[in-house]
Amino acid sequence: MTEAVLPDRLAEIRDEFLELPEPDRLQLLLEYSYELPAVPPEYEDHPERYERVVECQSPVFIIVDVDGHGTVSMHATAPPEAPTTRGFASILAQGLTGLSAAEVLAVPGDYPQTLGLTRVVSPLRLSGMTGMLLRAQRQVRAASPA
């Protein structure tokens, strides 16, 4: 992973995980699950605007907006009964929102693996986390001017 391109907020989140012993990292991920920002009212009744993250076993949906200034907002839904998946959706929503499109696109695809969770969550969960990030980046590319 290239340290120079990791935005400050995502680096802070990563460092927060790595400062903890492995068993406590899962608890921190669960805490993030409670912090998933609510979707804006304009999306509440429009599930067709979201993209399903098929890499996740749980029904996770994301949508990314890029405003006229190139600033990104990521929104996600994930069920409370899937707290690890919901926790990572929360990390991405909090970590990507407010960044420029270029900053989001520069986030390394292996970011989920850098959180130190490889021995506390299943490889399938990590694959879902990576899928969320890659789909968010694809949506940013699609929404950004060529």
N, C-alpha and C positions, 0 to 999 in steps of 0.2 A: 504494500500500500504506500502511496506517495503522501507523506505527511503534509507537504506544502499546500496541497489542494483541499485538505479537509477543513470545511468551515468551522469557525470557533465553537458554535453551539454543539455540533456533532462531535468535535474533539472533546468538549467538556463532558458530554454524556458518556463517551467511550472511557475517558479517564475516571469518571465516577464509578463505572462498573469495575474497571481494572484495579481500583484502590481497595475493593472488597475481596474477602476470601470467596472462593468459588460458591460455597453453599448460600452465601448472602446475595449473590448476583441474581439468583432466581427471584428472591424476595424483592429486589429492586425492580426487576422487570415487571413483577406483579403490581408494584406501586405505580409504575408508569401506565399500567392498564386502566387505572382509575382516573388518569389525567388525559385520556383521549379527548381532544377538543370536540365539542358538539359541531355537527355540520351546520352551515349557514341556512337560514330559513328558505332561501331560494332552491335548495337541493333536498330539503326534507321530504317532499312529496314527489320527487322525481328520480326514482332509483334507476331509470333508464339512462341517466347521464353518467352513472358510475360504471367503472370497469371492474369486473370480477377478477380477483387474483387467484387464478386456477391452481397455482403452486401451493396454495394454502388449503389444508383439509377443511378448515372452518370457512364459512361464507364471509369473506373479506372483500370489500369494495372500496375503490379509491377514485378520486377525481382530483386533477391538478389544474389550477387556473394560473395563467400568466397574464398580468395586467399590461396596460400600454407602456409601462416603464420597464417591463421585463422582470417584474417582481413576482415570485412564485408563492402560491398558497396551495397547500395540500390538505385534502379532507379525506377522511376514511371512516368506514363503519366496520365494526367487528363485534361479534356477540360477547356479552359478559362471561358466558360459559367457556370462552376460549381466551383465558387471560394472558397467556404468553404471546399469542398472535396479536391480541389487542394491545399488549404492551409495546410490541415493536411497531405497530401502526401508529401508536402515540408518539414514540420516539421519532419516527420519520415525519409525522405531521408537525411536531414541534420543531424538529431540526431543519426541515426544508422550508417551512413557511417563513417568508421574509427574505429569503436568499434571491440572488439574481438567477436567471435561467442558466447562465454560464457556470455559476457556482454549483448549482444542482447537478448539471451535466458532468462536472469535474469530480463529484463524489465517487470514490472508487467502488466498484461493484462488490468488493469483498468487505465492505464496511460491517455487515452483520457479523462476520467471523472475527472482527477485531474487538468485539465487546467482551470476549472471554467467556462466552456461553456455550462453547462447543461440547463441554462435558456435563452441562446441566440441562440442556434441551436437546431434543432429537435432531438428527440430520435433516429429517423431513421439515421440522419447524424452521431450521436455518435456511432451507431451500425456499420456504414460503417467505421468510424475511427478505431474502435476496430478490425474490420475485416481485415483492412490493416495491423495492427500490428501483429495480430495472423498469418496471411498468411506469413508475412516477417519472423516471428520466425519459422514457419514450413519449409520455404525454407532454412533457416540457418541450421536447424537440418538435412535436407535432403542433404545439400552440405558439411556438416562437417563430418570428419572421425568418425567412430563409437567408 
